[in-house]
Amino acid sequence: VFGGAIYEVNTDCFSVQGFLVKARIPLGMHAHAKKHEIFMIVAGHGKLLTAQACAPLFRAFQLEEGQVIHIKPNIAHTFYLEPGSKMVCFSTEPFDNENEDFIKHPNLNEENHPSIVLENVPPESSLVS
């Protein structure tokens, strides 16, 4: 269950999602085999955890308002955004957590990584682990 509201448009070839965050909970914990996702932090701040789709090694990034992040295929991602934050996601494929493109990564969360060191998002904004 997501702590907020999600506004979504799905078409045959892309999707756009808007997130209004009301509670700081993990958002994501998955990767996509083929899909690229571009996220923009419209308001607020938080952090992003990333890892290769099935790998235990991860990176953590500080997120600030106005940042744009490109998540490539096979990069697992989990967002922790502060209440009141707003984020938009543009995807190269429709969102469907039941299809073969969706790869769960349940261990990519703060509880499993209590000593996270946050990095700044790279200027090129394409994240690879």
Secondary structure, 3 states (H helix, E strand, C coil): CCCEEEEEEECCCCEEEEEEECCCCCEEEEEECCCCEEEEEEECEEEEEEEECCCCCEEEEEEECCCEEEECCCEEEEEEECCCCEEEEEECCCCCCCCCCEEECCCCCHHHCCCCCEEECCCCCEECC
